[in-house]
Amino acid sequence: MNIDYTLYLCTDSGLMSCKTIEESVEKGILGGCSVVQLREKNASSLELFQLAVRVKRITDKYDVPLIINDRLDICLAAGAAGVHLGQSDLPCAEARKILGADKIIGVSAATPEEAAKAQADGADYLGVGAVFTTSTKTNTRPVTAETIRGIRSAVTIPFVVIGGVNSQNITQLYGLGIDGAAVISAVISQPDITEAARIMRAAAEKLK
């Protein structure tokens, strides 16, 4: 599965500068976002399903994979490309049994041990963080450059960094073997989402 993880956009309807999630996703993709994760913690199952169907129309139009946060059922029902699982979600190995070989599974990891286990359990990629302080999640575990190097040594699968990453501080992460940056407010909270994504994309390309 050849996925471009360079700029990985996570949605958050409470943070976006435009009216709809669909609009924020399309503007982000036009600026260079290469993966989209639908992450709407407060939506009901019905709302999330309907939203996933609408967002998938946009991601399909640009041939960008749509990942659903946590919810295997929504992923399958909406025909999304895959899911992203946290350490307290359904284990990756069990998710793989349900989703089969063709879906993308991402796993959050903050230690080399978690990363190695996720890879062994069939994860396609990792979300590593929080690399900087972030306002969007309160229960984050800080990850240092040393930890990132340890994770890179522990796994061969791609990983993106997440947690307060923006076009300024991302330079601190260059040279660590990271495959991409996951962003929320650095793109969707900005007045011009497409331009913010373009700037972020150029910065993220220097990670590799």
N, C-alpha and C positions, 0 to 999 in steps of 0.2 A: 504494500500500500504506500504509494508515493505522495505523501501529504506535505504541503508547504506550511510549516508551523511558524514562519518568521514573525507574523503579527496576528496574534490570537485575540479576538475581541469577545469579551464577556458582556452580556447585556445587564442593565439595571435600570428599570423604569423610573426609579426615584432619583436618578442622577443625570438623566439625559437632558440635553439642551433643546431638543425638538419634541413634537407632540406624541409621536408613536414610536414603538420599538422597531417596527418595520422600517420607518424612515431613518432611524439612527443606524440600523444595520446596513441599509443600502448605501447611505453616505459613507459609512466606515469602509465598506467593501470598495467603493469607488476610489478611496484614498489608499487602498492597498492591504486591507485586512484580509488574511488568507484562510482563516478558520473563524467560525462564529459559534459561541456557546450561549445557548438560551438559559439564563440563570435568573429566574424570577421566583424568589422564595415565598412570596405572599400570594401567588396566584392559586386559585382552586384547580383541581385536576381538569375540569372542563375548560377553564380559561387558558390553562397552560397548553392543552391539546390544540385548541382553536388557534392560539397564538403560534404554536409550533408549525401548524399547517400554513399559516400566512407567511411566517418568516422563511419557511422552506421554499416557498415560491420564489422568494428573492434570492436566497443562496443558490438555488438550482439555476436561476437565470445567469448567474456569474460563475457557476461551477465551483462553488465554495462549500466545503463540508459543514453541515449543521450538527453540532453536538448538544445534547440535552444534559443539563446538570442533574445528577442523582437518579432521574426517573426512567427506568428501563421500559416501563409500560408506555410512557409518552413517546419515547424513542421509537418503539415498535409500531405504535398506533399511527404516528405521523410519518413514518418511513424516514426518520432522520439517519444521519451517517453513523452516529454513535452516542455514547454517554461519557460523562466524567464523574468519577466516584471519589468521595472523600474517605478518610480513614475510618469514619463511623458509618459509612454506607454499606450496602451489600458487598461482600468480598468479591474482588475481581474474578477469581476462579469460578465462582457461582454465576456471576453476571455473564461470563463467557459461555457457560453451558446454556444459558437462556437465549443469549443473543446470537450465538453461532460465530463462525470464523470471519464472517464478512463485515461485521460492525466494528467500528473503532471504539476502543475502550481506553480512556485516560484515567490516571490515578494520581491523587495528590500525595506528595511525599515530602518530608522535611528532614529525613536522615538517609544515609546510604543504605541502611538495613531495610527501611520501608521501600526504597527504590528497587533494591535487588529482589525483594519479595514480589513487588508488583510486576516486575519483568518476568519472573519465574511463573507467576500466575496468569500470564498472557496479556499484560497491558501493552498497548501500542505506543503510548507516550506517557510522560509524567508532567504534572504541574508542580513545580518546586517553589516553595515560599513559606512565609512571606520574606522577600528579600529586602524590602524597605517597609517603614510604617505605613499602614493603610487605613483609610477611614471606612472602607466598605465591609471589612470583616473585623470582628472584635476578638475572636478566639484564635488568632493566628500564632504560629510558632516562628520566631525569627530564624533565618537561615543565613549563615555567613559565607564568605567567598571560599573559606576552607571546606565547609560542608558541601558547597556546589562542586568543588574539585573532587571530593570524596564520592559524590553521587555520579559524576562523570566517569570516574574509575570503576564504579560498581555496576554500571549498566551500559548497554550498547544501543538501547532504544532512544529516540529523541526526547528532549525535555524542554519545556518552556518555563521561564521564571515568572512569578506573579507576586503582587503585593507592592502597591505604591510606585510601580515603575513608570517613569516619564522620560521625555526626550533628553532631559538634563542628567538625571542620575544614572541612566542606563550605561553611560560611559564607564562607570565603576565596575561593570560586569563584563567588559570586553576581555577576551582571552581566556575565558573559563570553560569553553567548549559547550556553550548553551546554544540551543537550536532556534529559540524564538522568545518573544516577550508577550505575556498575556496582559491585556490592559482593559481598564474600565473607564475611570474618570479622565485619564490622560487623553482619551479620544471622545467619548460620548458626552462628557460634560462641557466640552469646549464650544464656543459660539459657532465656529466653522468646523464641523466634524470631519469633513473630507480633507480639509487642509491639515487638521491635527493628525489624522491618520497618515497622511503623506509624510509629514515630518517624523512621526513615530516609526513609520516603515523604513525610512532612510537610516534612522538611528539603529533600528533593530537588525538591519542587514549587516551591520558591522560586528554583531555578536559572534558570527561564525568564524 
